[in-house]
Amino acid sequence: MRPWLVCHMMQSLDGRIDCDMVEKISGNEYYYALEELDCPSLIEGKRSYQKHLCGDTGFKADKPAPMGKEAYFIASNEAGYKISLDNPGELLWDKADNAARLCIVSEQASRQYLDYLRSRGISYIATGRQVINLGRALEILAAKFKLKRIAVVGGGRINGAFLEAGLIDELSVMIAPGIDGRIGQPALFDNLPADAPPLPLKFKSVKTMANNVLWARYLVENHSHYQKSPTVPAILPDRDEAAV
């Protein structure tokens, strides 16, 4: 079992998702819709956190020995978490707010970085030998952190990775009444294979919100459209595993 995963994004009419741009053509409709989706936990990628919170300076381990095995740590049991995806384990949280944070890293992250997270009271999951095993991470989020609904809120590469892995159950897309048109701006889904076929969706609902924003929801019925979801062992460790 894994949590129900909703990809929730705001975009311009031509599909760009740059936050600074969409804020100029919409209001707070995105956040109102997020409340209605009832997803208390949010997943964002490393680049989003670097831009808005953590900065580009990464964690430097004095002893860079990788964790080398799957591990998780529950700093506190919460109804929802702000979840980051950070393959090597580099995001610094010295200037973080008081949100309940959960970092997902690969097993290549250093033991010292996981010690750093523990010292700051930040939960973590380390899974995937070279890169994060997204399917396995979701299973641990359900089995150990008891999460039932999660929203993936970008960016385009993270959205594309979850989509390609067959892990997105619902697409919640808000279309603001404006056009971006700039070359090189991120799209709703990025970095899929060049020969990837279009993914058919099942329509769920649509409504007009304030500022002429459209909110459309779709279900993903064919989770194996690109590839099968990563195989996840049925048995998980019975206790929290420290990084030492």
Secondary structure by P-SEA (a helix, b strand, c coil): ccccccccccccccccccaaaaaacccaaaaaaaaaacccbbbbcaaaaaacccccbbbbbccccccccccccccccccccbbbbbcccccccccccccbbbbbbcccccaaaaaaaaaaccccccccccccaaaaaaaaaaacccccbbbbcccaaaaaaaaaaccccbbbbbbccccccccccccccccccccccbbbbbbccccccccbbbbbbbbbcccccccccccccccccccccccc
